[in-house]
Amino acid sequence: MTIFIVDIEAVDTRYTKQWKEYLPKQLRKATNEGVAIISGGDTPQATTPGAFLNFGGTNVYKSKQLETIGEMFCKGQVADGDYFLYTDAWNPTVIQLRYMAELLGIDITIGGMWHAGSYDPHDFLGRLIGDKPWVRHAEQSMYECYDDNFFASEFHIDLFAQSLDIDDDKTHRVGWPMEYLKDSLVQYKHMEKRDLILFPHRVAPEKQVDIFRDLAQQLPQYEFVVCQDQELSKNEYHNLLGEAKMVFSANLQETLGISWYEGALVDAIPMVPDRLSYSEMALPEFTYPSEWTESFDAYLHHKSKVVAQIVNYMENFDSLQVSLEKQRMKLNKQFFSGAALYDTINQ
């Protein structure tokens, strides 16, 4: 068996860049199989404002991937038993891959890792396109093309199932293959901390950065930094994480949440709402009631409670480190390990 990774384009400041390097190594080690990358070439580094990708560039990238896949079939380079892993399941080329495999009688298996889609009302597709038939039917078709549909959290599966039909036999809750983070962030652990609170998310409506900016006005004794307000390299970003005492979230969209995990790895206390994927991932010590930040108006109503919680975390930073270690262990084992993903591919 050859495992073909149909990858997501790598943006230097995103985890997608790290996946380019680490995922093939981890897959080879876990499966003892050959691994090949199907890339779309160079990637536009300028993402569409507030988005995860460049909306034009991502389609150029996927089209080049499709060309490569088609040439592989024409040259007889795809064989029975091969596995195609899409690291972003929202990739219409999977329909054409399934088309070629079935018409040519080649028995392959296809897996896809779901990140977002129109089924999430706070995603770009959900906000701008919504439930238009073309997008819902496209997502359902892509889901059906995959033998293995991978999700990082039960919350994401439940969200998907609210709008689309799912088959339990082809739906898997697995951790994302990010076990490399534990080692790659070691150098930023035990840095000298300062009274720094970070907003490590995209500046997008569903992340509610205005709440964070208002909190900075309420708590001038602390330093508040919106990471995307600066053009940070990955190393500069991780240095900030290493110096921070807290990372803050008021997100309305989150199906996993990588930045708060990165913060926890370097001893930064997470403050996250009790909603979305956070509810199944976070220990009670690090969540606050969802209603406090369900909107900016809700935040204004509960502002004094949010402020008090931040002060509590900042002033009790040292005593919270024991609980933070328990949080790290849970995240390491259940959500940021590829073990379950690799086991599924091996079956």
Stockholm file with secondary structure:
# STOCKHOLM 1.0

chainA/1-347         MTIFIVDIEAVDTRYTKQWKEYLPKQLRKATNEGVAIISGGDTPQATTPGAFLNFGGTNVYKSKQLETIGEMFCKGQVADGDYFLYTDAWNPTVIQLRYMAELLGIDITIGGMWHAGSYDPHDFLGRLIGDKPWVRHAEQSMYECYDDNFFASEFHIDLFAQSLDIDDDKTHRVGWPMEYLKDSLVQYKHMEKRDLILFPHRVAPEKQVDIFRDLAQQLPQYEFVVCQDQELSKNEYHNLLGEAKMVFSANLQETLGISWYEGALVDAIPMVPDRLSYSEMALPEFTYPSEWTESFDAYLHHKSKVVAQIVNYMENFDSLQVSLEKQRMKLNKQFFSGAALYDTINQ
#=GR chainA/1-347 SS CEEEEECCCCCTTSHHHHHHHHHHHHHHHHHCSEEEEECCCSCCSSCCTTSSSCTTHHHHHHHHHHHHHHHHHHTTCCCTTCEEEESSSCCTHHHHHHHHHHHTTCCCEEEEECCCCTTSTTSHHHHHTTTCHHHHHHHHHHHHHCSEEEESCHHHHHHHHTTSCCCGGGEEECCCSCTHHHHHTGGGTTCCCCSEEEECSCSSGGGCHHHHHHHHHHCTTSEEEEGGGSCCCHHHHHHHHHHCSEEECCCSCCSSCSHHHHHHHTTCEEEEESSTTHHHHSCGGGEECGGGGSSHHHHHHHHHHHHHHHHHHHHTTGGGHHHHHHHHHHHHHHTSCCHHHHHHHHC
#=GC SS_cons         CEEEEECCCCCTTSHHHHHHHHHHHHHHHHHCSEEEEECCCSCCSSCCTTSSSCTTHHHHHHHHHHHHHHHHHHTTCCCTTCEEEESSSCCTHHHHHHHHHHHTTCCCEEEEECCCCTTSTTSHHHHHTTTCHHHHHHHHHHHHHCSEEEESCHHHHHHHHTTSCCCGGGEEECCCSCTHHHHHTGGGTTCCCCSEEEECSCSSGGGCHHHHHHHHHHCTTSEEEEGGGSCCCHHHHHHHHHHCSEEECCCSCCSSCSHHHHHHHTTCEEEEESSTTHHHHSCGGGEECGGGGSSHHHHHHHHHHHHHHHHHHHHTTGGGHHHHHHHHHHHHHHTSCCHHHHHHHHC
//
